[in-house]
Amino acid sequence: MNTVFETALANKHVVIVGGSSGMGKATAKLALTLGAKVTIASRNTAKLEAAATEIGSAVQVSTLDMTDEVGVKAWAGKLGRVDHLVISASSAAHGTFTDLPTDQLRSMFEAKFTGPYVTARQVLPSLTDGGSITFFSGVLSRRPSVGATGLGAVNAAVEALTKGLALELGGRARVNCISPGMVDTEAYKEMPQQARDAMYDEVGGSLPVGRVGQAEDIAQAVIMAMTNDYLSGAVLDVDGGHLVRA
Ligand SMILES: NC(=O)c1ccc[n+]([C@@H]2O[C@H](COP(=O)([O-])OP(=O)(O)OC[C@H]3O[C@@H](n4cnc5c(N)ncnc54)[C@H](OP(=O)(O)O)[C@@H]3O)[C@@H](O)[C@H]2O)c1
């Protein structure tokens, strides 16, 4: 017997910008398993191909840099019908208020706010009526951390975009945002393993659920946001209880 998710996603076209890594890749895997037609996009073609090998040969890959508006427009024009758009791509910059260089602050807004804004706008004409858009923010918007004030602000901007766009689109399409807490993904691959494990232990130990997230935890929430017809304008805190930790 089909699950509710299989029924909702069978033969739907799910496009995931950021699908070559982390939570986007886990979402692509799950959506494919549930019968969707899946396209993943990101900048690095070799990374996309490696991800496709891992996800399954049925996944389509498509090279895209969200910060290049002309390129985004050309890319969106070739997608065909899109039922669900997910944008998990971003890059983050860390630094205290006085130390974070302004060019890094601007690049982060470009990659995590303006890029998703422009990408959603260019895909909108191809989005089916009743489709969905899912953005990604992060727990720092409402639970700040020293050295991440800029990142918290960009997350808050994505959440405001979600709510405003959900209102503007009304019945045309639903718009939601996933706000993850700390999730074990390739985003931390540059850290030495020992330091990374220590960070996961420390943060995980401070959370009500007692661990940091896995990409699959978030993928389940993205599928729910895509398929629940009564969810729009929502920010889903999939964070292991980070917002209520001591
Ligand atoms: N991991 C965490 O602990 C955490 C916590 C809170 C919030 N978040 C947020 O959750 C989302 C997913 O995070 P993640 O950890 O899954 O990320 P990730 O593993 O670092 O993956 C990021 C993806 O974005 C793509 N990308 C980056 N810049 C791009 C651009 N300009 N155009 C197109 N694609 C681009 C990357 O591929 P290419 O390099 O090939 O472009 C990659 O596929 C992000 O918005 C992140 O800020 C993460």
The ligand as an ORCA input file, in Angstrom:
! r2SCAN-3c Opt
* xyz 0 1
  N      24.677     21.942      8.482
  C      24.229     22.691      9.472
  O      24.587     22.476     10.647
  C      23.260     23.816      9.230
  C      22.730     24.486     10.343
  C      21.798     25.498     10.137
  C      21.407     25.834      8.859
  N      21.948     25.168      7.797
  C      21.484     25.550      6.453
  O      20.855     24.427      5.854
  C      21.068     24.443      4.441
  C      21.698     23.143      3.987
  O      22.937     22.985      4.658
  P      23.900     21.729      4.369
  O      24.725     21.557      5.605
  O      23.109     20.601      3.838
  O      24.824     22.355      3.218
  P      26.052     21.707      2.395
  O      26.206     20.261      2.689
  O      27.227     22.614      2.626
  O      25.562     21.860      0.893
  C      25.439     23.105      0.283
  C      25.021     22.879     -1.162
  O      24.844     24.142     -1.779
  C      25.502     24.145     -3.051
  N      25.796     25.553     -3.331
  C      26.521     26.426     -2.580
  N      26.529     27.632     -3.154
  C      25.777     27.532     -4.295
  C      25.416     28.446     -5.313
  N      25.850     29.721     -5.301
  N      24.625     28.026     -6.324
  C      24.196     26.749     -6.374
  N      24.517     25.825     -5.435
  C      25.312     26.218     -4.408
  C      26.705     23.227     -2.839
  O      27.226     22.617     -4.001
  P      28.373     23.283     -4.941
  O      29.566     23.500     -4.076
  O      28.552     22.267     -6.032
  O      27.779     24.542     -5.463
  C      26.024     22.122     -2.000
  O      25.297     21.250     -2.859
  C      21.932     25.682      4.171
  O      21.087     26.761      3.849
  C      22.600     25.930      5.513
  O      22.977     27.299      5.677
  C      22.870     24.192      7.945
*
